């Protein structure tokens, strides 16, 4: 496959259609894929012949598993230049989608994680199926919940976003609807018919989604919503740990066990990221903050170690440094979040 085929961008009728096309990698995003999508979206933005944008994927494994983590780690182990270039380009794409003037539809069939969330979440219509699995799993590899996580997760009710960010929990369609990650549920068997109907009559998209709407079932998260609201309202990561230890419930014990496998540095980065993202006045302000984090954490020990343990050697036994949240000092966090030199800061597309 040539690089040009990693994303298929074309106009079908009145619809600009973007199909992610790296099925062997569950469409993990490359810098080139982000560039191709930006190019298409800019071409369609002021084209009166294009009324709507449809984002989907080839194959059946999932919409998008995230970014090209191996490339990021290889770059991070060196000078980090290619990793920074990826984040810079990807975040421009996220911002372009967030502010895009035409309706966007994302078909979140199957795995939708990390970079896939960055593509789907800015869309007006976000369609989940019974195969959808959503997660922001970055704390497990020493990265952080980026692509707008500081903006979206901080605005979820009852500290649900912080719970997702820290634990990397995987949730299904009903919970995605509960948290407004998905706007609609359609059975996967009906997705081809839905897409054909949208391509034929994009102006009827909202009505079509109502016609195709299925039942995602009951959201399992609802039974833990009060517990999450209480325990994840704590003023620090350490206080969340203490609250979970004292809670005395099986669910709290499970969360504690899960959190103890995550990068302490990343958990504290995510905690501060959501605090700042929640106060950000614009999406661009949030993305500039996330770029500063990304530019730095890809070269830090925990990301390189997390990729080694989870993705390369797969021993799932990362040796985090520092090993506990309390050992991650504020000076380290300050350095990760500090402004970059003015000529290295992120900026949206002009």
C-alpha positions as CSV (number, residue, x, y, z in Angstrom):
1,X,0.0,0.0,0.0
2,X,1.3,3.5,-0.9
3,X,1.2,6.3,1.7
4,X,-1.5,7.9,-0.4
5,X,-3.8,4.9,0.2
6,X,-3.6,5.1,4.0
7,X,-6.6,7.4,3.9
8,X,-9.1,7.5,1.0
9,X,-10.5,11.0,0.6
10,X,-13.1,11.6,-2.2
11,X,-16.4,13.3,-2.9
12,X,-19.4,11.0,-3.3
13,X,-22.5,13.0,-4.3
14,X,-22.7,15.9,-1.9
15,X,-20.6,14.1,0.8
16,X,-16.8,14.5,1.4
17,X,-15.9,11.0,2.5
18,X,-12.8,10.1,4.5
19,X,-12.1,6.4,4.9
20,X,-9.2,5.3,7.2
21,X,-7.4,2.6,5.3
22,X,-4.7,0.9,7.5
23,X,-6.8,-2.1,8.6
24,X,-3.7,-4.2,9.6
25,X,-2.9,-1.5,12.2
26,X,-6.5,-0.8,13.1
27,X,-6.0,2.5,11.3
28,X,-3.4,3.8,13.7
29,X,-2.7,7.4,12.6
30,X,0.5,8.5,10.9
31,X,1.6,12.0,10.2
32,X,0.9,11.4,6.5
33,X,-2.7,10.3,7.3
34,X,-3.3,13.5,9.3
35,X,-1.9,15.6,6.4
36,X,-4.1,13.9,3.9
37,X,-7.2,14.5,6.0
38,X,-6.3,18.2,6.6
39,X,-5.8,18.6,2.8
40,X,-9.2,17.2,2.0
41,X,-11.0,19.0,4.7
42,X,-9.5,22.4,3.6
43,X,-10.5,21.7,0.0
44,X,-14.1,20.9,1.0
45,X,-14.5,23.6,3.6
46,X,-15.5,26.3,1.1
47,X,-16.8,24.0,-1.6
48,X,-20.6,24.5,-1.9
49,X,-20.8,21.1,-3.6
50,X,-19.8,19.4,-0.3
51,X,-22.6,19.5,2.3
52,X,-21.4,17.0,4.9
53,X,-18.2,15.0,5.8
54,X,-18.4,11.3,6.6
55,X,-15.6,9.6,8.5
56,X,-15.4,5.8,8.4
57,X,-12.9,3.0,8.0
58,X,-12.2,-0.1,5.9
59,X,-12.2,-3.6,7.4
60,X,-14.0,-4.8,10.5
61,X,-11.5,-4.5,13.4
62,X,-12.2,-0.9,14.4
63,X,-12.4,2.7,13.6
64,X,-9.0,3.8,14.9
65,X,-6.8,2.4,17.6
66,X,-4.8,5.6,18.2
67,X,-1.6,7.0,16.9
68,X,1.5,5.2,15.6
69,X,3.0,4.5,19.0
70,X,6.1,2.6,17.8
71,X,7.1,5.6,15.6
72,X,6.5,7.9,18.5
73,X,8.7,5.8,20.8
74,X,11.5,5.4,18.2
75,X,11.5,9.1,17.7
76,X,11.3,9.8,21.4
77,X,14.4,7.6,22.0
78,X,16.3,9.9,19.7
79,X,15.7,13.6,19.1
80,X,11.9,13.5,19.3
81,X,11.6,15.5,16.0
82,X,9.2,13.2,14.2
83,X,7.1,12.7,17.3
84,X,6.7,16.4,17.7
85,X,5.8,16.8,14.0
86,X,3.1,14.1,14.4
87,X,1.5,15.8,17.4
88,X,1.7,19.2,15.8
89,X,-0.1,17.9,12.7
90,X,-2.6,15.7,14.5
91,X,-3.6,18.5,16.8
92,X,-4.1,20.8,13.8
93,X,-6.5,18.2,12.4
94,X,-8.3,17.9,15.7
95,X,-8.7,21.6,15.9
96,X,-9.9,21.8,12.2
97,X,-12.5,19.2,12.9
98,X,-13.6,20.9,16.1
99,X,-14.3,24.2,14.3
100,X,-15.4,22.8,10.9
101,X,-18.4,24.7,9.4
102,X,-20.1,21.7,7.9
103,X,-21.8,18.7,9.6
104,X,-19.4,15.8,10.4
105,X,-20.5,12.1,10.9
106,X,-18.1,9.6,12.4
107,X,-18.9,5.8,12.3
108,X,-17.3,4.5,15.5
109,X,-17.7,0.8,14.7
110,X,-15.3,-1.3,16.7
111,X,-12.2,0.0,18.5
112,X,-12.2,3.8,19.0
113,X,-9.2,4.8,21.2
114,X,-6.8,7.7,21.5
115,X,-6.3,9.3,18.1
116,X,-9.6,7.8,17.0
117,X,-11.3,9.7,19.7
118,X,-9.6,12.9,18.5
119,X,-11.2,12.3,15.0
120,X,-14.7,11.2,16.2
121,X,-15.4,13.4,19.2
122,X,-15.5,16.8,17.3
123,X,-18.1,15.4,14.9
124,X,-21.7,16.5,15.2
125,X,-22.9,12.9,14.8
126,X,-21.0,10.0,16.5
127,X,-22.4,6.6,15.7
128,X,-21.6,3.7,18.0
129,X,-22.4,0.0,17.3
130,X,-22.5,-3.1,19.5
131,X,-18.8,-3.6,18.5
132,X,-17.7,-0.2,19.7
133,X,-15.0,-0.1,22.4
134,X,-14.0,3.4,23.6
135,X,-10.9,4.1,25.7
136,X,-8.2,6.7,26.4
137,X,-5.6,4.1,27.5
138,X,-2.6,6.3,27.6
139,X,-1.7,6.1,31.3
140,X,-0.9,2.4,30.7
141,X,2.0,3.3,28.4
142,X,3.2,6.5,30.0
143,X,1.7,8.9,27.4
144,X,-1.3,11.0,28.4
145,X,-5.0,11.3,27.2
146,X,-4.4,13.9,24.4
147,X,-6.2,14.8,21.2
148,X,-8.4,17.1,23.2
149,X,-8.8,15.0,26.3
150,X,-8.2,18.0,28.5
151,X,-11.2,19.7,26.9
152,X,-13.7,16.8,26.5
153,X,-12.9,14.6,29.6
154,X,-12.9,17.6,32.0
155,X,-16.4,18.5,30.8
156,X,-18.0,15.1,31.5
157,X,-20.4,15.0,34.4
158,X,-19.5,13.5,37.8
159,X,-15.8,13.3,37.2
160,X,-16.4,10.5,34.7
161,X,-13.8,11.9,32.4
162,X,-11.1,11.9,35.1
163,X,-12.0,8.3,35.9
164,X,-11.6,7.4,32.2
165,X,-8.3,9.3,31.9
166,X,-6.7,7.8,35.0
167,X,-7.9,4.2,34.6
168,X,-7.9,3.9,30.8
169,X,-11.2,2.0,31.3
170,X,-12.8,0.5,28.2
171,X,-16.5,1.2,27.8
172,X,-19.1,0.0,25.3
173,X,-21.8,1.7,23.3
174,X,-24.5,2.2,26.1
175,X,-21.9,3.9,28.3
176,X,-20.7,6.0,25.3
177,X,-24.2,7.3,24.9
178,X,-24.5,8.0,28.6
179,X,-21.4,10.1,28.5
180,X,-22.3,11.7,25.1
181,X,-19.2,10.2,23.5
182,X,-21.7,8.7,21.0
183,X,-24.8,10.5,19.8
184,X,-26.4,7.5,18.2
185,X,-26.5,3.7,18.3
186,X,-26.9,1.6,15.1
187,X,-26.4,-2.1,14.8
188,X,-23.2,-2.9,12.9
189,X,-25.2,-5.0,10.3
190,X,-27.1,-1.9,9.4
191,X,-24.1,0.4,9.0
192,X,-23.6,-0.2,5.2
193,X,-27.2,0.7,4.6
194,X,-27.0,3.8,6.8
195,X,-23.9,5.0,5.0
196,X,-25.5,4.5,1.6
197,X,-28.6,6.5,2.8
198,X,-26.4,9.4,4.1
199,X,-24.5,9.5,0.8
200,X,-27.8,9.6,-1.1
201,X,-29.4,12.3,1.1
202,X,-26.9,14.0,3.4
203,X,-29.5,16.7,4.3
204,X,-31.6,14.0,6.0
205,X,-28.7,12.7,8.2
206,X,-30.4,13.5,11.5
207,X,-33.7,11.9,10.4
208,X,-31.8,8.9,9.0
209,X,-30.0,8.3,12.3
210,X,-33.4,8.4,14.1
211,X,-34.8,5.8,11.6
212,X,-31.8,3.5,12.0
213,X,-31.5,3.9,15.8
214,X,-31.2,0.7,17.7
215,X,-31.1,-0.1,21.4
216,X,-27.6,-0.1,23.0
217,X,-29.0,-1.6,26.2
218,X,-28.5,-0.3,29.8
219,X,-25.3,1.6,30.6
220,X,-23.4,-0.4,33.2
221,X,-21.5,2.7,34.3
222,X,-24.7,4.2,35.7
223,X,-24.5,1.9,38.8
224,X,-21.1,3.4,39.7
225,X,-21.7,7.0,38.7
226,X,-22.3,8.1,42.3
227,X,-19.2,6.3,43.5
228,X,-17.1,7.9,40.7
229,X,-18.5,11.3,41.5
230,X,-17.5,11.0,45.1
231,X,-14.2,9.3,44.9
232,X,-12.8,11.1,41.8
233,X,-13.7,14.5,43.2
234,X,-10.7,14.3,45.5
235,X,-8.1,17.1,45.2
236,X,-5.1,15.0,44.0
237,X,-4.2,11.6,42.6
238,X,-2.9,10.6,46.0
239,X,-6.2,11.5,47.6
240,X,-8.1,9.5,45.0
241,X,-5.9,6.5,46.0
242,X,-6.7,7.1,49.7
243,X,-10.4,7.3,49.0
244,X,-10.5,4.1,47.0
245,X,-8.5,2.3,49.8
246,X,-11.0,3.5,52.4
247,X,-14.1,2.9,50.3
248,X,-14.4,-0.8,51.1
249,X,-16.3,-1.8,48.0
250,X,-15.3,-4.4,45.4
251,X,-15.6,-1.9,42.6
252,X,-13.2,0.6,44.4
253,X,-10.7,-2.2,45.1
254,X,-10.8,-3.1,41.4
255,X,-10.1,0.5,40.4
256,X,-7.2,0.7,42.9
257,X,-5.7,-2.5,41.5
258,X,-6.0,-1.0,37.9
259,X,-4.5,2.4,38.9
260,X,-1.5,0.7,40.5
261,X,-0.5,-0.6,37.0
262,X,-0.5,2.8,35.5
263,X,2.3,5.3,35.2
264,X,2.3,7.6,38.3
265,X,3.8,10.4,36.3
266,X,1.1,10.1,33.6
267,X,-1.7,10.0,36.1
268,X,-0.5,13.2,37.7
269,X,0.0,14.8,34.2
270,X,-3.6,13.8,33.3
271,X,-5.0,15.2,36.6
272,X,-3.4,18.6,36.0
273,X,-4.2,18.4,32.2
274,X,-8.0,18.1,33.0
275,X,-7.8,20.8,35.6
276,X,-6.3,23.2,33.1
277,X,-8.4,22.0,30.2
278,X,-11.5,22.5,32.1
279,X,-10.6,26.1,32.6
280,X,-9.4,26.7,29.0
281,X,-11.4,29.4,27.2
282,X,-10.9,27.8,23.7
283,X,-10.2,24.4,22.2
284,X,-7.0,25.9,20.7
285,X,-5.8,27.0,24.2
286,X,-6.2,23.4,25.3
287,X,-4.4,21.9,22.3
288,X,-1.4,24.3,22.8
289,X,-1.2,22.9,26.4
290,X,-1.4,19.3,25.2
291,X,1.3,19.9,22.6
292,X,3.7,21.2,25.3
293,X,3.0,18.0,27.3
294,X,3.4,15.7,24.2
295,X,6.6,17.4,23.0
296,X,8.2,16.4,26.4
297,X,6.7,13.1,27.6
298,X,7.6,11.2,24.4
299,X,11.3,11.6,25.5
300,X,10.7,10.7,29.1
301,X,11.4,7.4,30.7
302,X,7.9,6.3,31.4
303,X,6.7,6.5,27.8
304,X,9.7,4.6,26.4
305,X,9.4,2.0,29.2
306,X,5.6,1.8,28.8
307,X,5.9,1.1,25.0
308,X,8.7,-1.5,25.7
309,X,6.5,-3.3,28.3
310,X,3.1,-3.2,26.6
311,X,3.8,-3.0,22.9
312,X,7.3,-4.2,22.1
313,X,8.3,-7.0,24.5
314,X,4.7,-7.4,25.9
315,X,5.8,-8.5,29.3
316,X,3.3,-6.0,30.8
317,X,5.6,-5.3,33.6
318,X,6.7,-1.7,33.2
319,X,9.1,-0.2,35.7
320,X,7.8,3.3,36.3
321,X,10.1,6.0,37.5
322,X,9.1,7.5,39.9
323,X,7.2,4.4,41.1
324,X,4.5,6.1,43.1
325,X,2.3,9.2,42.6
326,X,3.7,10.8,45.8
327,X,7.2,10.5,44.4
328,X,6.3,12.6,41.3
329,X,7.2,16.1,42.4
330,X,5.6,19.4,41.3
331,X,8.8,20.6,39.7
332,X,8.7,17.7,37.2
333,X,5.1,18.5,36.3
334,X,5.9,22.2,36.0
335,X,8.7,21.3,33.5
336,X,6.3,19.2,31.5
337,X,3.6,21.9,31.3
338,X,6.0,24.9,30.9
339,X,5.7,27.1,27.7
340,X,7.9,26.1,24.9
341,X,10.2,28.6,23.1
342,X,7.9,30.9,21.1
343,X,9.1,29.4,17.7
344,X,8.3,25.9,18.9
345,X,4.8,26.4,20.3
346,X,1.8,24.8,18.6
347,X,-0.6,26.9,16.6
348,X,-3.8,26.1,14.7
349,X,-4.0,26.2,10.9
350,X,-3.9,29.8,9.7
